[in-house]
């Protein structure tokens, strides 16, 4: 029940991880649409299946530019499951603006 959510390479479907065999809990996208959300993912993240996260962010941003005070989504080309230091800094700055 937070007011602000920071999603750095989030796991959307547990089944994408080697450790799980089921989808896991459903993320309340309709709930997140009402909240401030900062998100980042590499589009082809090998660990969490970046394309699933990109689709999730697309649904979250539907009818919203997702580059403002309420929503900021960064999608970069890449396969790594890592978050650049600069993205953490952007997230921190986004919170206080």
C-alpha positions in Angstrom: 0.0 0.0 0.0 2.8 2.4 -0.8 2.4 5.8 -2.5 5.4 5.4 -4.8 6.7 2.2 -6.5 10.2 1.7 -7.8 10.4 -1.3 -10.2 13.9 -2.1 -11.3 14.0 -5.2 -13.6 10.9 -6.5 -11.8 9.8 -10.2 -11.9 6.4 -10.2 -13.5 6.0 -14.0 -13.9 7.8 -16.2 -11.5 7.8 -19.0 -14.1 10.4 -17.1 -16.0 12.9 -17.8 -13.1 14.5 -21.2 -12.8 13.5 -21.4 -9.1 9.7 -21.4 -9.8 7.3 -23.5 -11.8 4.1 -21.4 -11.5 3.2 -17.8 -12.5 3.2 -16.5 -8.9 0.8 -13.8 -7.7 -0.8 -11.4 -10.2 0.5 -7.9 -10.0 -2.4 -5.4 -9.6 -1.8 -3.3 -12.7 -5.0 -1.4 -12.2 -3.9 -0.5 -8.7 -0.5 0.6 -10.0 -2.2 2.9 -12.5 -3.4 5.0 -9.6 0.1 5.3 -8.0 3.4 6.9 -8.8 5.6 4.4 -10.6 9.2 4.5 -11.7 10.3 1.5 -13.8 13.3 0.2 -15.6 14.1 -2.9 -17.6 16.5 -4.1 -20.3 14.2 -5.1 -23.1 15.8 -8.6 -23.5 16.7 -9.2 -19.9 17.7 -12.9 -19.9 16.9 -13.5 -16.2 13.3 -12.3 -16.1 12.3 -12.3 -19.8 12.5 -8.6 -20.5 9.8 -8.7 -23.1 7.2 -9.7 -20.5 8.2 -6.7 -18.4 8.1 -4.4 -21.5 4.5 -5.6 -22.2 3.6 -5.0 -18.5 5.0 -1.5 -18.7 3.1 -0.9 -22.0 -0.2 -1.9 -20.3 0.7 0.3 -17.3 1.3 3.3 -19.6 -1.7 2.8 -21.8 -3.2 6.3 -22.5 -0.3 7.9 -20.5 3.0 9.0 -21.7 4.9 7.5 -18.7 7.4 10.3 -18.7 6.1 12.6 -16.1 5.7 13.1 -12.3 3.2 10.1 -12.0 4.9 7.6 -14.2 8.5 7.3 -15.5 9.4 4.1 -17.4 12.8 3.5 -18.9 13.3 0.6 -21.3 16.8 0.1 -22.6 18.1 -2.3 -25.3 20.1 -5.1 -23.6 20.1 -8.6 -22.3 21.7 -8.1 -18.9 19.8 -8.4 -15.6 21.4 -5.4 -14.1 20.4 -1.8 -13.4 22.9 1.0 -14.3 23.9 3.3 -11.4 22.5 6.3 -13.4 19.1 4.7 -13.4 19.0 4.5 -9.6 20.0 8.1 -9.5 17.2 9.0 -12.0 14.7 7.1 -9.8 15.9 9.0 -6.7 15.6 12.3 -8.5 12.2 11.4 -9.9 10.9 10.7 -6.3 11.7 14.2 -5.1 10.4 16.1 -8.1 
